[in-house]
Structure formats: C-alpha cells, structure tokens
C-alpha cells in the first residue's frame, strides 16, 4: 500500500490490479474528491493514457460481463457513482502466475473505492443495490468487432458472486463461452 497525493493505492492478490481509495474532503455542504490525477497515478506506476470514459446505470441483479477486447485489450479504472456493485477482474495474461484467477471488490458510492484493471483481463460486475451508476475510464477505444467474453458463471473460474437474487443478463452475455472454450491468453499487455 502506498499513498501518493490524494490517493491510496493497494495491490490486490493479483499483480498489477489495484484498489484505489481517494481522499474525500467533506463538510456540511457535502464532499469533494479527486477521482483521477495523472501525475499521482504515474508516480504509483500506473501510467495509462485514458482515451474514453463510459457510464452505465443498472438495476439490482444486472450482471455485465465478463468482457474484454480480443486484439486491443483495454485497461480500465472503474468506480461507482450511485449504489453498490461487486466488481470482478479475471487474469487472462498468458505468462502470469495468476492466469485464470480472479479478484473481486465491492465498490460503492459510500466507500468510493476504485479498481484499476490493467490490459489482459476480463471484467464484469453485478449490481448489489437496488440501482447503481457505474463509470470507468479506458486506455483504448472500444471496438465493437473486437469484443469477447467469458461466461460469468463458468465453474473453472468459480467466481464467488454475491447472492443478489435473479441474475439479469443481456442476450450477448448469455452466449459467452466458458473459460476453457474461450482460450484467451493475452501475450502483450504491458502498461
């Protein structure tokens, strides 16, 4: 764990995946916080050039994922604006000692935690609260023809998703292959 500027960076059980906690300044008016500052992230070794911001809203039980781009992997800095989600990153880096392993973090408007997911990972989340707004930065432009996915409930991954009742998936996410069938092994994923 290291604190740089207004951020605390904590590495997870998977190398290069970080939980980032921004310092929040609050008073009787509300609060203020920086959610990203390139110089601080660079000083922490997270040297990304973010080129696209995305935001989604979902109701409880919506599961989005597990997504990746096949030939243009994206690094993502993810956070929750409203509500609460369980966010998951699955290591798909060919030469990683944690290939096929996952890390999951509860992100919420209250804890204000962010998850930094490097290139070479599949990503997904499930909404735990009644409603959630989710935002993320990407270091590569989304390419619809390059998207890929892995089944969220693949037994080889054995992700411990929280019990949220009914899982709601898009038609596309219902058709993702299992982990072994997808056979994704990213060879180049450096920052």
FENWOCOR-V853818 format. One record per residue. N is the residue number from 1. SS is DSSP state (h for helix, s for strand, l for the rest). Layout:
BEGIN
n	ss
N	SS
N	SS
END
This chain:
BEGIN
n	ss
1	l
2	s
3	s
4	s
5	l
6	l
7	s
8	s
9	s
10	s
11	s
12	l
13	l
14	l
15	l
16	l
17	l
18	s
19	s
20	s
21	s
22	s
23	l
24	s
25	s
26	s
27	s
28	l
29	l
30	s
31	s
32	s
33	s
34	l
35	l
36	l
37	l
38	h
39	h
40	h
41	h
42	h
43	h
44	l
45	l
46	l
47	l
48	l
49	l
50	l
51	l
52	s
53	s
54	s
55	s
56	s
57	s
58	s
59	s
60	l
61	l
62	s
63	s
64	s
65	s
66	s
67	s
68	s
69	s
70	l
71	l
72	l
73	l
74	l
75	l
76	s
77	s
78	s
79	s
80	s
81	s
82	s
83	l
84	s
85	s
86	s
87	s
88	s
89	s
90	s
91	s
92	l
93	s
94	l
95	l
96	l
97	l
98	l
99	l
100	l
101	l
102	s
103	s
104	s
105	s
106	s
107	s
108	s
109	l
110	l
111	l
112	l
113	s
114	s
115	s
116	s
117	s
118	l
119	l
120	l
121	s
122	s
123	s
124	s
125	s
126	s
127	s
128	l
129	l
130	l
131	s
132	s
133	s
134	s
135	s
136	s
137	s
138	s
139	l
140	l
141	l
142	l
143	l
144	h
145	h
146	h
147	s
148	s
149	s
150	s
151	l
152	l
153	l
154	l
155	l
156	l
157	l
158	l
159	l
160	l
161	l
162	l
163	l
164	l
165	l
166	l
167	l
168	s
169	l
170	l
171	h
172	h
173	h
174	h
175	l
176	l
177	s
178	l
179	h
180	h
181	h
182	h
183	l
184	l
185	l
186	s
187	l
188	l
189	l
190	l
191	l
END
